[in-house]
Amino acid sequence: MTPPTSEEHEDELSVPLPPATNVSRGRGMLFLAVGGVVIALVFLAGFLPRMHKKQGLKEGSDESARSIPRVEVLSAKIITSDRALELPGTIMPLEETVLYPRAAGYVRRWLVDIGDRVKEGQLLVEIDTPELDAQIEQARADLAQAEAGKVRAETTSALSTTEKSRYETLTPAGVASGQELEQRRAQAKVDEANIRVASATVASQQANLHRLTQLKLFARVVAPFAGTITSRTIERGALVSATNGSPMFKLAATDPVRIFVQVPQDVAPSIRVDVPATLSVREYPGRSFAGTVSRAAGALDEATRTMTTEVRVPNTKHELLPGMYVRVALTLPTPHRLFELPSTALYSDAQGSRVAIVDSANKVFMRKVTIERDTGATLEISSGLDGTERMVRIANAAISSGSAVEVIAGAR
């Protein structure tokens, strides 16, 4: 069988097509016109609403720009502010001293130890003073010698005075010469001077004996004030002396105790004696100790701008120990007027903290203020207001200085 040729194969695969339709010129123009109308309708359907919306927004914006903002105003509230402070401090004894030996000797016995509470004048330690005892005996002998010398000087002076008187009688009669009279007068003056020297020697020896006797009293060391023994550094038989600077006891008065706190400058002028204070200690949770301000420095520390203030707290049960860390709470009045405003009235920007004030013509002007205290919901203003202003309750960027506003009726 003979295979078909290429021409025959193409004839078999070819599909007969319908004859081309001839479109008239008029019908083509009609189709174009209809398409243009459709496109125009679609364009107008999307553009016109958008244009109307934009025009409405513009008109609303212009109307808003031409309208006067309506605001609510208020007046500042004058308050008397008591500022509560909580300051750290350390408990210190009312009085504290270190007892040193004044008389040299050996410790015979000590009668108190650390933790003992003693009364004023109570005996603490006795000291044997053998060298001091010997010095006292010598001083007494020297005094006796000086007193004897004074008696001898007085006797010699009396004899010289008698001889001077005799020669003053014999010389005019020619029995004695004038030279002998002058000698007797000179001797009488010398003997009178010897009496004064002897008297001074007696006084000196008496003073020396008195000094040693008083020094002997320090062999019995007593408490200078009532308190608690906080340290003992001596033992029996120990050699003590005023020259070596060895302490014997440390004594502290702990009823009442005192605490020094540093009060800041803004309330320092309000510090007065007997201002109440409350002491809290971590070791006594839930408890507080009442005290009062006893004194203040009356001047500020230039470095910290604070004033040292002393608070005294009764401690009859000796629960408060010197050295404890405590917190002292004070309530002090602020020494100047404060005005209270809601926090919404404050407007803060690069020019600082300001409030919007509405004048009698309902015009706004901004005024700077100083915030004393921020409690969150309210502000305490210390300067910038006098209490007569009308302020915008809610300040915002839409209210500028010089703009007119409409005050809502009934707003204060």
C-alpha positions in Angstrom: 0.0 0.0 0.0 1.3 3.3 -1.1 1.6 5.9 1.8 -0.2 9.3 1.3 1.8 12.3 0.2 2.2 15.4 2.3 -0.4 17.3 0.3 -2.9 14.6 0.8 -2.2 14.5 4.6 -2.7 18.2 4.9 -6.0 17.9 3.0 -7.2 15.3 5.5 -6.3 17.5 8.6 -7.6 20.8 7.4 -11.0 22.1 8.8 -13.2 24.2 6.6 -13.7 27.8 8.2 -16.8 29.9 7.8 -16.5 32.8 5.5 -15.5 36.1 7.1 -18.4 38.4 8.1 -18.1 41.9 6.7 -18.9 44.6 9.4 -20.3 47.8 8.1 -18.8 51.1 9.0 -22.0 52.4 10.7 -22.2 49.4 13.0 -18.6 49.8 14.1 -19.2 53.4 15.0 -22.2 52.3 17.0 -20.1 49.8 19.0 -17.5 52.4 19.8 -20.1 54.9 21.0 -21.7 52.3 23.3 -18.3 51.4 24.7 -17.5 55.0 25.4 -20.8 55.6 27.2 -20.2 52.5 29.4 -16.7 53.7 30.3 -18.0 57.2 31.1 -20.7 55.8 33.3 -18.2 53.6 35.2 -15.9 56.6 35.7 -18.6 58.9 36.9 -19.9 56.2 39.2 -16.5 56.1 41.0 -15.3 59.7 40.8 -18.4 61.6 41.7 -19.0 60.1 45.2 -15.3 60.5 46.0 -15.4 64.1 44.9 -18.5 64.8 46.9 -17.0 63.2 50.0 -13.8 65.3 49.6 -15.8 68.4 49.2 -17.8 67.5 52.3 -14.6 67.0 54.4 -13.2 70.3 53.2 -16.4 72.1 54.1 -16.5 70.4 57.5 -12.8 71.3 58.1 -13.5 74.9 57.2 -16.5 75.0 59.4 -14.5 73.5 62.3 -11.7 76.0 61.7 -14.2 78.8 61.8 -16.0 77.5 65.0 -14.8 78.6 68.5 -13.6 75.8 70.8 -15.9 75.1 73.8 -14.0 74.5 77.0 -14.8 73.9 80.7 -13.0 76.1 83.2 -12.3 75.8 86.9 -10.6 77.8 89.7 -7.6 76.7 91.6 -8.3 75.3 95.1 -6.2 76.8 97.9 -5.0 74.1 100.2 -2.9 73.9 103.4 -0.4 71.2 102.6 1.2 69.1 105.2 4.1 67.3 103.7 4.8 63.8 105.1 8.5 62.9 105.2 10.2 59.6 106.0 13.8 60.1 106.7 16.5 57.6 107.6 18.5 57.8 110.8 20.5 55.9 113.4 19.7 55.7 117.1 22.2 57.4 119.3 22.4 57.6 123.1 21.4 60.8 124.7 24.8 60.9 126.4 27.9 58.8 125.9 31.3 59.0 127.5 34.5 56.9 127.9 35.8 56.7 131.4 39.6 56.9 131.7 41.7 56.6 134.9 42.8 59.9 136.5 44.9 58.4 139.3 47.7 56.0 138.5 47.7 52.7 140.3 46.5 49.1 140.2 42.9 48.0 139.8 41.8 46.6 143.1 38.3 45.6 141.9 35.6 46.5 139.3 32.0 46.3 140.2 30.1 46.6 136.9 30.3 44.9 133.5 28.8 45.4 130.0 25.0 45.6 130.0 24.7 46.7 133.6 22.6 49.8 134.2 24.1 52.2 136.7 22.9 55.2 138.6 24.6 58.6 138.7 27.4 58.5 141.4 27.5 54.7 141.6 30.9 53.2 142.3 32.4 51.4 139.2 36.0 50.6 140.1 38.5 51.0 142.9 42.2 51.7 142.3 45.2 51.1 144.7 47.5 54.2 144.5 50.7 53.5 146.5 52.8 56.2 144.8 50.1 58.8 145.2 49.7 57.9 148.9 53.5 58.5 149.4 53.2 61.8 147.6 50.4 62.9 149.9 52.5 62.1 153.0 55.4 64.0 151.6 53.1 67.0 150.8 51.9 67.0 154.3 55.5 67.0 155.7 56.4 69.9 153.3 53.4 71.8 154.5 54.4 71.3 158.1 57.9 72.5 157.3 56.6 75.6 155.5 54.3 76.4 158.5 57.3 76.2 160.8 59.3 78.4 158.6 56.5 80.9 158.7 56.5 80.9 162.5 60.3 81.5 162.5 60.0 84.3 160.1 57.3 85.9 162.2 59.4 85.6 165.4 62.5 87.1 163.7 60.4 89.9 162.3 59.0 90.7 165.7 62.5 90.9 167.2 63.7 93.2 164.4 60.8 95.5 164.9 61.6 95.8 168.7 65.3 96.6 168.0 64.3 99.2 165.5 62.1 100.9 168.0 64.9 100.9 170.7 67.5 102.4 168.3 65.0 105.1 167.2 65.0 106.1 171.0 68.7 105.8 171.6 70.0 107.6 168.5 68.6 111.1 169.3 70.2 110.7 172.8 73.6 110.1 171.3 73.9 106.5 172.7 73.6 104.9 169.2 74.8 106.1 165.9 72.6 106.9 162.9 74.2 104.1 160.9 73.1 101.5 163.5 69.6 102.9 163.3 69.5 102.5 159.6 70.7 98.9 159.9 68.0 98.0 162.3 65.3 99.5 160.0 66.6 97.6 157.0 66.7 94.4 158.9 63.1 94.9 160.1 62.0 95.3 156.4 63.8 92.1 155.4 62.2 90.1 158.2 58.8 91.4 157.2 59.5 90.2 153.6 60.5 86.8 155.0 57.1 86.5 156.6 55.4 87.1 153.2 57.7 84.5 151.6 57.0 81.9 154.3 53.2 82.6 153.9 53.4 82.0 150.2 55.4 78.8 150.8 52.7 77.6 153.2 50.0 78.4 150.6 51.9 76.6 147.9 52.2 73.5 150.0 48.6 73.6 151.0 47.6 73.8 147.3 49.9 70.8 146.5 48.4 68.8 149.3 44.9 69.7 148.2 45.7 68.6 144.6 47.0 65.3 145.7 44.1 64.7 148.0 41.7 65.4 145.2 43.6 63.1 142.9 43.3 60.4 145.5 39.5 60.7 145.2 39.8 59.4 141.6 40.9 56.1 143.0 37.2 55.5 143.3 35.7 55.9 139.9 31.9 56.6 139.9 29.4 57.0 137.1 29.0 60.6 136.0 25.4 60.0 134.9 22.8 57.2 134.8 23.1 54.8 131.9 24.3 51.5 130.6 27.8 50.1 130.6 28.5 49.3 126.9 32.2 48.4 127.3 34.7 47.3 129.9 38.4 47.0 129.2 40.1 46.5 132.6 40.8 43.5 134.8 41.9 43.2 138.4 45.5 44.0 139.0 45.9 45.9 135.8 48.1 49.0 135.9 46.2 52.1 134.9 47.5 55.6 134.4 46.2 58.9 133.1 49.2 59.2 130.8 48.7 56.0 128.7 45.2 56.8 127.7 43.8 53.4 128.4 39.9 53.5 128.7 38.2 51.6 131.5 34.5 51.8 130.7 32.1 53.2 128.1 28.9 54.5 129.5 25.8 55.5 127.5 22.5 57.1 128.6 19.7 55.4 126.5 16.5 56.9 128.0 15.6 58.8 126.0 17.5 58.1 122.8 18.0 60.6 120.0 18.1 60.4 116.2 19.6 62.9 113.8 17.8 63.3 110.5 18.5 65.6 107.5 15.4 67.7 106.7 15.3 69.1 103.1 15.3 72.8 102.4 11.7 73.1 101.2 10.3 72.2 104.7 13.2 73.2 106.9 11.6 76.5 107.9 8.6 74.5 109.4 10.8 72.7 111.9 9.8 73.6 115.4 10.6 72.2 118.9 8.0 69.6 120.0 6.8 68.8 116.5 5.6 65.1 116.7 7.6 62.4 115.1 7.1 58.6 114.6 9.9 56.1 114.7 9.7 52.7 112.9 12.2 49.9 113.3 12.5 46.9 111.1 13.1 44.6 114.1 9.7 45.6 115.6 7.3 45.1 112.6 3.9 46.7 113.1 5.0 48.9 115.9 5.8 52.6 116.1 7.5 54.7 118.7 6.4 58.3 119.4 8.9 61.1 119.7 9.3 64.8 119.3 11.7 67.2 117.6 14.0 68.5 120.4 16.3 70.9 118.5 17.5 71.8 115.0 20.7 73.2 113.6 19.1 76.4 112.4 21.3 76.4 109.3 21.5 74.3 106.1 24.4 72.2 105.0 25.8 73.9 101.9 26.6 70.6 100.3 23.2 68.8 100.8 20.9 71.8 101.4 19.5 70.0 104.4 19.2 70.9 108.1 20.3 68.6 110.8 17.4 67.9 113.2 17.4 66.0 116.5 14.4 63.8 117.4 14.2 62.4 120.9 12.2 59.2 121.7 11.4 57.8 125.2 13.0 54.4 125.8 11.9 53.4 129.2 11.9 49.7 128.3 15.3 50.0 126.6 14.0 48.3 123.5 15.7 50.8 121.2 19.4 50.1 121.1 22.1 52.6 120.0 23.2 51.9 116.5 19.9 50.7 115.2 18.8 51.9 111.7 15.4 53.5 111.8 12.9 55.5 109.7 11.6 58.7 111.2 8.3 60.0 109.9 7.6 63.7 110.2 4.5 65.7 109.0 5.5 69.3 108.4 3.4 72.2 106.9 4.7 73.7 103.7 5.8 77.3 104.4 3.9 78.7 101.4 0.5 78.6 99.8 -0.4 75.8 97.5 -3.1 75.5 94.8 -4.6 72.2 93.8 -5.5 71.5 90.1 -6.5 68.3 88.3 -3.7 66.8 86.3 -5.6 67.4 83.0 -5.2 71.2 83.4 -1.5 71.0 82.9 0.0 71.4 79.4 3.7 70.4 79.1 5.8 71.1 76.0 9.2 72.5 75.2 8.3 75.8 76.9 7.8 74.0 80.2 4.7 73.3 82.4 1.9 75.7 81.7 -1.8 76.1 82.3 -4.4 77.7 79.9 -6.1 80.7 81.6 -9.2 82.3 80.2 -9.6 86.0 80.8 -12.7 88.1 81.1 -12.9 88.4 77.3 -12.8 84.6 76.9 -9.3 84.8 75.4 -6.7 82.2 76.3 -3.2 82.9 77.5 -0.7 80.4 78.8 1.1 80.8 82.1 4.0 78.9 83.5 3.6 77.2 86.9 5.8 75.4 89.4 4.7 72.0 90.5 5.3 71.3 94.2 3.8 67.9 94.3 2.3 65.4 91.8 -0.2 63.0 93.4 -1.3 61.5 90.1 -4.9 62.7 89.8 -4.1 66.2 91.1 -1.2 68.7 91.1 -0.1 71.0 93.9 1.2 74.3 92.4 3.5 76.4 94.5 4.0 79.5 92.2 2.4 81.0 89.1 -1.2 81.3 90.4 -3.0 83.6 92.8 -6.3 81.7 93.1 -8.4 84.2 91.0 -7.8 82.6 87.6 -10.2 80.6 85.4 -8.3 77.7 84.0 -9.2 75.3 81.2 -10.0 71.9 82.8 -8.6 69.8 79.9 -5.7 71.5 78.2 -4.6 70.3 74.7 -2.7 71.4 71.7 -5.8 72.8 70.0 -5.9 75.6 72.5 -3.2 78.2 71.9 -2.3 81.5 73.5 -4.5 84.3 72.2 -7.3 82.2 70.8 -10.9 82.8 71.7 -12.9 80.1 73.4 -16.5 79.5 74.4 -16.9 78.7 78.1 -19.5 76.0 78.7 -22.4 77.3 80.7 -22.4 76.1 84.3 -18.6 75.4 84.4 -16.9 77.0 87.2 
